[in-house]
Amino acid sequence: MVRSTVMAARAHTSSVVVTGAAGFIGARCVEALRARGTPVVSVDRIDAFDSRPEHAAIDFGTRVALGDVDAWLAANGAAVEAIVHLGACTDTRETNRAHLRELNIDASERLWRHATDLGIPFIYASSAATYGDGALGYDDDEAVLPSLKPLNAYGDSKQAFDLWALGEEHAGRHPRAWTGLKFFNVYGFGERHKGPMSSVVIQAFDQIRASGKVRLFRSHRPDIADGHQARDFVFVDDVVEVLLGLVDRPLPRGIFNLGSGQARTFLDLARAVFAAMGRTEAIEFIDTPPDLRQTYQYFTEAPMRRLRSAGHALTPTPLETGVARYVADLSR
């Protein structure tokens, strides 16, 4: 399922450490690295590697438990080419800030310091959740970053690490190359284990297969029609292409958006799933749960100028094409 442009990339002799390797994007990243012959050190909960059937065919290379990664890097870091840090608590409903600090901030700080000591590139996942309600726009201008106001504790944790990374850079304590990527709404094969945090694509697929219809949240804003809430949906293969490109051609520094660059409505997405499944459209609107309404993003879109100008151009997979590929994988 990795794209041919990724698979054709040059092979590497030293290893790439991927954290969150048993997760959604992490597993796809490992799959792509292994497909081109790059040795991989996969970091995650050990039980997660074999408990997710969608990842059964992936060769995860060397497996390291999340709690053992510091000791492993201390002993074996000389053979590491780069750290791709995708491990995190990504549940936007999580309210335990101590838990989020441990997984999303403290662990990230330790890995940053390892990369700094080893003199290797550090690539990490930030999030579009840092933009909050979009009042300040979605431009990845780092001068604006301290003013952003995320809508939930998860977004706060991602924002906190972004600010910490900039502070470490200003203090001269940083890897020789580092890149933070503000992921927008990533969808694609391998996310079923995320449950309610999985993309609307797989949720729509399951609903259509079970009942023939899709349920979408009703709009609770008078200026936006039902189903016209919009997101920047980005196909996971495109995300992996950028990640591998950054391993091959590290950027000196910076925090960048990573999305398709074009917002699409949830109606567009649902209709693409119906079309891919060859089913007649049937959409029902339901109220957004009250506990989500105050933190619900009605629009996100990723300006991609900075990443492109930095030499990592991305031709995004059209939504309808990505959904069709994903549905084909789910239908096997």
N, C-alpha and C positions, 0 to 999 in steps of 0.2 A: 503494500500500500504506500510505500515511500515513492516520491516522484523520481523520475529518471534523472532529472537534473541534480538531485541530491545524491543519488546512487553513483553518479559518474564522477563525483568529486574525488580528489586524490586521496590515496590511503595514507595513514599515519602509523608511525612505529611506536610512539609513546601513547599513553592512555589518556582518555578524557574522563573526568569524574562527573557523573550526572546524579544530582540529588533529586529526590522525588521520582526515582527511576521506575517505580512500579505504578506511578500515577498515570494520568491521561497523557499530557504532553510529554512527560518524562519518558514514558515507554515508547512513544513514537520517535522521540529523539534517539533513544538507545537503538531502536530498530534501524533507523537510518544510518547511524554511525557504524553499526555492525555490518550493514549491507555493503558498505564500502571498505570494510576490513580494518576499521579503527578499533583498537582495544578499548574496552569500556570498563569503568569501575562504577557499578550501580549501587547507589546508596538509598536505602528506604527501610521500612520495617521488613524483616526477613519473611514473615508470614505472608506479606502482601504479594510477593513475587509469584507464588504458586496458587493463590486463592482466587485469581481473576482469570476466567477462561479466555477472555479476549486477548490476553497477553501470553497465552500458552506457547505460542510458536516462537517467541522472542528469545534470543540468546542474550542474557543479561551480563555475560562476561563474569568478572569478579564481583561478588555480592558482598556488601558491607552493611551491617546494621547501622541505623541512624545514630545510635548512641556510641558507636565505635569509630566514627569517621575521623574524629580529631586524632586519635591514636594511630589510625591507619595512615593518615596524611603525614603525621610526624615521622613515621617509619618508612614510608614509601613515596613521599612527595616528589623526590628527585626524578621519578619516572613519569610524572604527570605533566601533560601538555597544557591543560586548561580545566577550569571548574565551571560547569554549567549548573547553576543552582536554581532548581525548579521546585524543590521541596518546601512545603508550607501548609498551614491550615488555610484552606481556601473557602471555607464556609462563611458566606456573608451574613449568616444569621448568628454566628458565634458571638457571645457576649462576655465570655471569660477572658478578660484582658491579660491576666497572668499567663494563661495558656497561649494566647496569641503572641505575647512578648517572647515566651520561650521558643516557640517554633518559627515565628516570622521575623523576629528582630535579633534575639540573642544568638541563635544558630547561624543567622546570616552574618552577623558581626564576626563570629569565630572563623567562618569560612573565608570571609574577606581577608582576615589577618593571615590565614594560611596562604592564600594566593599572594599576598604582599610579601611574606617571608620567602616564598618559593620563586617569586619573580615571574608568575604565570598569569595569563588573562583570567578574569573573573566576569562571568556573564550571569545575570540574575533576573528573575521575574519580579517586576513590579506589577502594577494593576491600574486599569482605567477607573477602578473604584476610588482612586485618590482624587479624581476630579469632582466628586460629590454630585451636586445637582447641575453642574455645568455652568453655573453663574459666571465663572471666569473663563469659560470656553474650554476647549480640549487641546489647545496648542501646547506642545511639550517644551515651551520656553522655560528653562531652568530658573530664570529670574522670578517667574510667577509661582514656582513650586511651593515656596514657604507660605503663600497666601491661600492655598487650596484647603477646602474644608470637606473631607470625606463624610459620608452619611452614616457610616457604621464602623464598628470596632475593627473589622477586618481591613477596611480602607485606611483607618488610622494607623494600623500596624505597618502597612506597606508604605504609607507616607513617612512614618517615623524612620524607616530604614533608608529611604531615599535621602532624607535630610541628613541622616548620620553619615551616609556615604559622601555627600557633598562636603560635610564638615571634615571628614578624614582626608579628603583630597586637598582641601585648603590647608590642612595641617601638614601635608606632605607624607601622610601615612596611607598609601594606596597601592594597589597592584600596578604593574607596569602598563596594563591595559584593562579597562573595566567598562562594562556596559550594563545599564539597567533598562529593561524593556517593559513598558506599560502595556500589558496584554489587554486587548479589548475582548469581545465575546467569542472565544474560541470554540469551534465545534468540530466534530469528526469522530472517527471510529476509536473505541477504546475508553469511553467515558461512562459506561453503564454503572460502574461501581460508585459514581458520584451521587447517585440517587436524585433527590430533589435539586441538587446543585448542578446536574447535568444540563446540557443545552436543550432548548425547546425543540430542536430537531428530533432528538431521540424520544423525548416525551410525546411529541406529536405522532411519531412513528408508532409508538406503543399504543397510544389512544386510538389511532385510526385502525390498527390491526385488531384491537379489542372491540371497538364500538362503531367504527366507521366515521367517527367525527373527532374534532379537536376542540378543546376548551382553552380559550385565551382570556387573559385578564381584561376586564372592562376598563376603559379610561375613566378616571375620576377628575379629569380636568376639562372644563368646557371648551377649551381651545384645541383639544386633540380628540379626534374621533376614535371610537372603539377599534382596536387593532392597529391603529396608526402610531402607537408607541414605537420608537425606532431605536435600533442598536447597530453598531458596527460589528457585523458578524464576520469573523475571519476563519478560514479553513485551516485545520491543524497542519496540513502538509505545507502550507505557506509559512506558518510559524516555524516549523522545523527547518525549512529551507534557510530562513534568516539565522536561526541558531547555528546551523552548521557553517553558514557563511562567516559568522563571527568567530567561530573556532579557526577557520582557515585564514581569515583576514581580520584580525582583531582591530577594533577601533581604540584609539588612545584613551578616550574617556567619554562619559556622557550618559544621560537618561533620555530614552527615545520612546515615542509611540510605536506600537506594533498592532495594526489593524488592517482592514481592507482599504480604508480611506473613504468609504461610502456607507452612510447609514441606510438601512433597509427596514421596512416595517415588519412587525410580527405577522401581519397578513401576508406579506410577500413570502415570508419564510414558511408559513403554514401551507400556502398554495403550492410552493415548490415541493413540499413533502407529498401532498396529494398527487401532484403531477408525476413525481418519481415513482409513486406506488401504483399509478394507474387507477386511482380511485376518484369518485365524484366528491367535489368539495362540500363539506358540511362543518360549519364553524359555529360554536356556541360561546357567548361571552359571559363570564362570571365575575363577581366582585373580587377585587384585589383584597386579600385578607387585611383587616384593619391594622395588624401589627407590622405590615410591610409598607403601608401607604406613605408613611412619612419619610421612608428611606428609598422609595422607588424612583429609579432613573427613567425619565420619559424619553430621553434622547442621548445617544452617545455617537461620536464620530471622530475618527483618528486622523488629524492632519499628518501626513507622512513625509512632508518636505525635508525635515532634518535628517531622517534616516537615509532617504534617497540621496540627498546632497553629500552625505558622509560616505557614499559609495556602495550602499547596500540597497539597490533598487529592488522593488518587489512588484511583480505583475500579479495582482490578486486573482485567485480563482473566483469567477462569478458565482454568486450565491446559488443560482439554480444548478450550476455544474457541480459545485461542492456537495450540495444536498443530494443530487442524483448519485454521486459516487458513494456517499455515506449510506444512503438507503440501500444501494446494491450490496455493500458490505454487511449491513444489518440483516439483509434478506437471505444470506447464504446459510 
